[in-house]
Amino acid sequence: MRCGPSATGRSISAGPAGSSGTSSSGRACGSRSGPTASAACTKGACTTRGSRGPSPCSKASTRGRLEPAKVRDADPLVVFAGRHIAEKRVPALVPALVAARERVPGLRGVIFGDGPERDQVLELIARHDAGDWLRAPGFVDGAEVEDAMHRALCMVLPSRREGYGQVVIEASAAATPSVVVQGPDNAATEHVTDGVNGVIAPSADPADLAGAIVRVADAGTPLRASTAGWFADNAERLSLGSSLRTLLTGYADSTRR
């Protein structure tokens, strides 16, 4: 299976073989662990069934080049793109962004996607009177997500569990650092080298997430440059061809035993 559309629209592969698929229309499908972050943020998502149930699919194409985006200065914008489900802990973003904004002047946020916890996200935005700088627009066109991802200060993924964490790779391809949360079931942390292409927060508590966002802001453009470098260094390892070679080599070794 080949990587289809991503949130960023850049040329990146899906995770290890079997972790994602493509719909008949060419849309990239979610991972085995459930919805991928990018899959849930665009209109017209399709649905496939992974080992943990249905997962949505995004729309734009990501076939082609494997080099990262050109490094540019970031807007003071924090992005989340994904399903609003319990394991992703999306509501935690609102108080975290409120706290981070006290230390990063002019900070804004956009929380793409939809799901069972979106109402709670909207309620928290209203409770904190944050509607003028923090949006949760639901499903949007892929081009809007791509634009936001490229301009963003960082992408924040507060999940307690991720089977792969494709959106971290997509963010890195856009030279945008990621903030993820340490946890035994969060495979997204495997794609973040703290201080190189993002920050690993110790928990999803507002203070910890806010602190991680502030670290990214303080690191500035050099962190974006090292994020682009991380993607360039790891693109081949993360590509479908490399994943298939690893899978086939492991299969061949197992048959010899």
N, C-alpha and C positions, 0 to 999 in steps of 0.2 A: 504493500500500500504506500502511496505517495502522499507527501504533505500537500494539502490544499491550502485554502485561504487562511490567512492569519489576521490578527487584529492590526498588525502594522502594515500588512500588504507587502512585506519584503520577502526575499528569497531564502526561506529557511526551511529546514526539514522538521518533520514530526519527531517524536521520541523514538525509543527503541522499537524495532519491528513489532507490529501488533498493537502499539499503543494508540494509534489513531488510524482513521480511514478516510475515504472520500465518498461522497454521495454520487449518484448518477449524474448530477448536475455539475460535479467537480468541486463541491464544497468540502472543506476539511472537517472531519468529524472529531468528536471528543475522545479523550483518552480512556483507557481501561478503568481508571479510577473515578470516572464520572465526567461531567462537563469540563472541557477546557475553558480557560478564562476567556480567550478570544472568541470562542464559539458562541458564547452566550450574549455577546454585546452587539451583534448586528441583526438587522431586520431579515426576515425570511429564513430563519434558522431551520434546518432540517433535523431529523432525529434518527440516530442509529442506536443499536443496542450493544453496549459493552458488557464486560463481565460483572459490572455493578449496576446495570440497568441502563435506561435510555440516556443518551447524551446528545446535546444539540450540536449543530454544525454552523460554521460561519460562511460568509460568502466570498470574499475577494480571492484572487489567485496569488499564490506565493512561489510559483515555480520560477526558476532562473538562477540569478546570481547568488553567491554566498558571502559577499563582502558586506561589512557594516555600513551604515549610513555615515555621511559626513558629519563630523563633530561640530556642533553649534552651541552657542550659549542657550541655556534653558529659560523658559518662562517660569515664573513661580507657580507652577501647576502640578498637582499630584493627581495621578490617574489610577483608577481601578477598572478592570474590564473582566466581567465574569458573571456567573450565575449567583444570585442572592440566595444561597442555601446555607444551612447551619454550619457545615464544615468549613465554609469560607469566611465566616465571622465578619461579614460585610458591615453590620451595624457598628462594629468597633472602630471603623474608620472615622465616623463623625466626631466623637469626642477627641480622638487622636488629632484630627485636623484642626479642631478648635484650639487645642493646646499648642500645636505646632505653630499656628498662625500668630500666637502671642510672641513667638521668637523669630518668625520669618515674616517680615512685613509684606503685606499684599498677597500672601499665599492664597491660592484658590484650589478648588478640587472639583473633579468630575468623576462620578461613580456610574459607569456604564453597566448595562445589563438589567435583568429582571429575575424574579423568583419569589419564593414564599416570604422572604424577609425584606423585600423592598418596601413594604408599607412601614415596617419598623424604621428603616433608613430614612424615609420621608418624614416620619414623626420626629425623629431625632434632629433632623435638619431644621424643622419648624421650632422645636423646643429650644434649640440653641440660637434661634434667630439668624441662621446662617445662609438663608436662601439667596442672598445677593452675591455670595461668593462660592457657594458649594451647590453643585447640581447633581441630580440623579435622573437623567433623561430617559432611562429605560433602554429599549433596543433602538439603535441608530444605524445609519449607513456605515459600512466599513470604512469609507473615506474619512468620516469624521473621527473615528477611533484612531485611524492611522495618523491623521494630522495631530491629534492630541498626544499620542504616544511619542511622536518625534519632537514635540515642543516641550514635553513634560520635564519637570525637575526630576521626578522619579515615578515609577510604577510601584504601588503598594499592594501586596498580596498577603492578607493577614490569616490565611488558611491554617487550620490545625492539621489538615490532611490533604496532600496532593500526591497523585500517583506518578506525575512527571513534572508538571510546572512549565508547560509550553510557553506560557505568556512571559516568563522570565527571559527565555531565549529570544522571543519576539522583541521585548524591550531592549535587550542587549544589542540586537541587530539594528535598532534605532539609535544606538549610542545613549540609551536612557538607563540609568541605574535602577535596580530593584530593591525594594525593602520586603523581606520575607521574615517569617517568625520561626524560631527554633522549635523543633518538635520531632519526636521519634517517627511519626507517620508522615512527615512533610518532606517529600522528595524534592520539592522546589529548592530547598536549601542546598542541594547538591549542585545546583547551577549558579550559586552565588559564592564568590570568594570575597569575604568581608573586607571592605576597603578597596577592592579592585573593580568589581562591577555592581556593587551595591552594599547593603548593610543587612546583617542578620540580627533582628531584634530578639531579646530574650523571652518576650511574651507579647501577647496582643493587648496588654493593658494600655490605656491611653498614653500614660507617661512614657512607656517603652517605645511604642510606635512613634509618638511625637519626637522622642529623642533620636530615633533612627532617621526620621525625615530631616531633622535639623542637621544631623551629621552629613547627610547628602548635600544639603544646602551649603553648609560650611565648606565642603570639599570642592564645590564649584566645577568649573569646566575640566580641570585635570581628572576628576573622577569620570566624567563623560568620555574623555579620551581613553582612559584605561578600560572603560566598559567596552568601547569599540575594539580595543586591542584584545580584550578577553574573547569577544565574539570571533574576531579574525583568527585567533589562535585555536579556537574550539569548534569552528564551523564544520570542518571535515569530520571530526569525531562525532558531532551531533547529526551529521547528514544521514539520510536514509541508506545510501550505499555503504557507509561505514557500519551502520547498525546491522544491515543484512550480512555483511562480511563477518561481523562478530557473532551473529546468530548462527550462521552456517558453519563457522569454525567450531563453535561450541557443540553443535549438533554432530559434526564429523568426529570430534574427539569422543563424544559420548558413545558413538556406535563402535568405536574401536575398543572400548573397555569390555 
